Amino acid sequence: MKFRITDHPSEQDIEEVHSKLKQYNLSKRECSENVPVGIFYEESDGRKAAGLTGEIFGNWLCIKYLWVSEELRRQGIGSQLLKMAENEAVRRGAKYAFVDTFDFQAPDFYTKHGYSQVFRLFDYPYTGSRFYYIKNL
C-alpha cells in the first residue's frame, strides 16, 4: 500500500471515493430519497433567464443553485423561484430548507425570506465569507 497525492484526481478516483462513502453512509442512516427539483424562468426559445435547482432529501429542501440574469434582478423573479421551490418541497413532504451563499451573492435575500444563519465560514476562500442558512417550511 502507498499514498498518492495528485492535483488532478480522475473522475474514476472521485467516483470511487464518493461511492464508498455513500455505501457507508447508507448503512448507518435511515433510508431517504433524493428527489431533484428544478424551477426555471425561460425565454420562448428555451433559453434560461433564471432558475433554481436542488433536491428534496428526506425532510429537507436543499437548494443548490439559484440564479437570475443580470437584467431581471430586483424584479421579484428570485423570490418567486424560491417560494415555488419551498411550496413544491412542502407538497413533497419537506419541513425545512437549507442553502449556502457567499457574502457577495445573497445573504440579505435569504434573511429577507425568513432564513436564519446557522453557520458562517470566515476568510473563505481567502478574504470572503460563506453563509449557511435554514428555514422551517
N, C-alpha and C positions, 0 to 999 in steps of 0.2 A: 504494500500500500504506500501511496505517496500523496502529498498535497500538490495541487496545480493552481497557480494564480494566473488569471488572464484578464486583459482589458476587453476581450471580445468573446464572451461566452456564446456558444452556438445556440440556436433555437432548441436543439435537442438537449443541450445542457440545462437550459432554463425549464423546458417542459418536464424533464426527468425529475428535477428537484421539486417543481410545483406538483407533479403527480404524486410523488412520495409524501409530501407534506399534506396534500389533500386526502390521501388514503389514511394517513394517521389521524387527521382531524375528524374525518367521518367516523372513525372507530371510537372516538371519545365524546362526541356531542350528539345531541338529539337530531333526528332526521328533519331536514327542512329543504325547501325547494327554492332555487334561484329562478325567478321569473323576470326576464328582461322587460324593460319598459322604455318606449321611445315616443316622444311627442315632438312634432315638427311643424314649423310655420314655413310654408313653401310657396314659391312663385308658381304661376300657372304651368311653367315648363319643368317643374320639379326641383328647381334649384332651391337649396336651403337658405332661408333668411334668418332663421333662429331654430333652436332645438334644445331638447333636454333628453339625456339618456341616463339610464341607471338600471337598477334591479330591485325587485322586492324579494328580500331574503328573510324568510320567517315573518316576524312581526315588524320588520324594518323596510322602509323605503330608503335605499342607498343611492343618492344622487351622484352620478359620476361626472357628467359634463352638463353645463347649462351655458349656452352661448346665444347672443343676439347680435346681428350685424350692426356695425357702427351707425349706419343711417337710421336704424329703427330703435336705438337705445333711448330710454327715458320716455317711451310711449306706452308702457304697461305690458309689452309683449312678454318680457321675462317673468313678470308677476303672473300673467295668465298661464304661461308654461308651468310655473311652479305650482300654482293652485290646481291645474289639471292633473299634474303628476300626483299631488297629495290626494286628490279626490279618487284617482284611479287606484292608488295604494290602499286607501280605506276600503274601497269597493272590493279589493282582493284580500282584505283582512289585516292589513298592516295597522299598527298602533303608533308607530314612531317614524321619524325621518332623521337621516344623518347626511351631512355634507361637509366637505372641507373646501377652503378657499384661501387664496393668497391675499396679503394686505392690499395689493394693487388691483384686485379683482372686485369682490363683492361682500366684504364683511357687513357693511351697513345695510345692504339689500336683504341679507338673511335675517339680521336682527329686526329690521322693519317688518318682516313676515313672521315674527314670533319664534325665531330660532334662538337658542341660548348657547353661548360659548361654553364648551366643556374642557377645552384644551387649546393651548397656543404654543407653537414652536417658534422660539426667537432665533434670530441670526440664521434664517433659512432662506435660501441655501447658504448665503453669507451675511447679508445685511437685512433681509426682509423678515416677514412673519408668515406663518401658515396657521390658519384658524380652523378649529373643528367644532361643528355645531350639531345640536339635536333639537327635535321638536316633538311634542306629543301631538298626535293627529287625532 
